[in-house]
């Protein structure tokens, strides 16, 4: 099957694509921002921060709270976030089987390229049983010159795998990540678990991704059947 797969590698985002982490992370973030004086609902918090690194939003947080975002506060956030993830995190339905199949097809040429810090990514992949498929192939936007929406983390992943970014498929669930994949030159598949009529699906389509899908179990067949000629 790998001989006919139209990609040399598949690069996965982590949060929202492989693990259902965003509601957990943003609940912790919402609570901690409220402690600083910025009150919002969980839905508002997710609309504001999903797809973005909290450290990159320091200016917005400081403007809304009137307080400086310190290294100690960020460390406390990550500690509380990681404790909650370790208790509650679940794999995205269908992701384990999809990754296992694609990993086998491509002889292991898959990577996890996340905007999150490495400790969080590794904790999450370990928690849900995906870590064996990404050993030594985890890339963090915290370790590149620029994080998403810039393409650096995807370019780093493709370079480490020894493949042309234009021969990579990227799997993303946010417009921030999709922009990063597209600017890397990859073919982006947009995952929208809320359904194809959901606002996230519409936003991904507007961004120009190659295909939007709602069930991660469909991914291997979508990759195998993709025709760049349309």
Secondary structure, DSSP 8 states (H G I E B T S, - for coil): -TTT-S-SEEEE--BTTTB--HHHHHHHHHHHHHHHT----HHHHHHHHTTS-GGGGHHHHHHHHSS---HHHHHHHHHHHHHHHHHH--B-TTHHHHHHHHHHHTTT-EEEEESS-HHHHHHHHHHHT-GGGGTT-EEEGGGSSS-TTSSHHHHHHHHHHT--GGGEEEEESSHHHHHHHHHTT-EEEEE-TT-TTSHHHHHHHHHT-SEEES-GGGHHHHHHH--TT-
